[in-house]
């Protein structure tokens, strides 16, 4: 692969990862245990699923940023 392609793919992956981190990185209103503190004292299955989805997509965002950075690093070392 050429350095331009590696760099472009890396930038795209970093951008996609940053978007995922922006959207799902640190959800302040999601309790991953599923506990609803205002009305009920029992776990809410919808909140549990939402917490798992946020955690999974946040980790995917971190992975995309790391992978994109590796692509950009490879683009520096690939001869033209």
N, C-alpha and C positions, 0 to 999 in steps of 0.2 A: 504494500500500500504506500501511496505517496504521503509525504508529510502534510500536504494541504488537506487531504482526505482525513487523515488521522486527527489533525487539529480541529477540523470542522465537526467530525463526529464527537470528539471530546467536548467541544463547546456546547453542542446540542445536548449531550448527556448531562453536563453540569447545569445547563439552563433548566432542563426537565426536572432534575433533582432539586434545584432551588425552588421551583414552583411547588413541588410536592411538599418540601419542608415548610414553605410559606403557608400552604393550605392545611397541612396535617401535622406539622412538627410538634407544637406545644398547645394542644387544645385545653384551654383553661376551664371549660365548662363540662368536660367529659370525665367521669369517674370510671376508671378501668375495672373497678370491682363491681360495678353495676348498682351500687347503693344510691338510692334517691334520698337525700337528706331533708327535703322539704315536707314531703307528704307521707311517704312510706318508709318503713325501716327494713324492708325486704329487698333483695336484689331485683333489678329490672333487666330482663333479658335483652331488651332493645338497647339499653345503655351498655350492657356487656359487649354486645356485638359492635356497637359504635366505638367503644374504647379499643377493641381488638383491631378494627379497621384503621383507626387513627394511628395506632402503634405500628401496624404493618406498613402503611403507606409512608409514615415518617422514616422507618428503617429503609424502605425502598428509595426514598429521596436521598438519604445519606449514602446508600450504595451507588446510586447514579452519580452523585458528585464525586465519589472516590473513583469510580470507573472512568468517568470523563477526565479526571485529572491524570489517570494513568495513560489514557489515550493521548493527551496533550504532552505528557512526558515522553512517550514513545515517538511522537512526531518530531521532537527535538533531536532524537538520536538516530532516526532512520535517514540514511543518505538519500539525497535528492535524485 
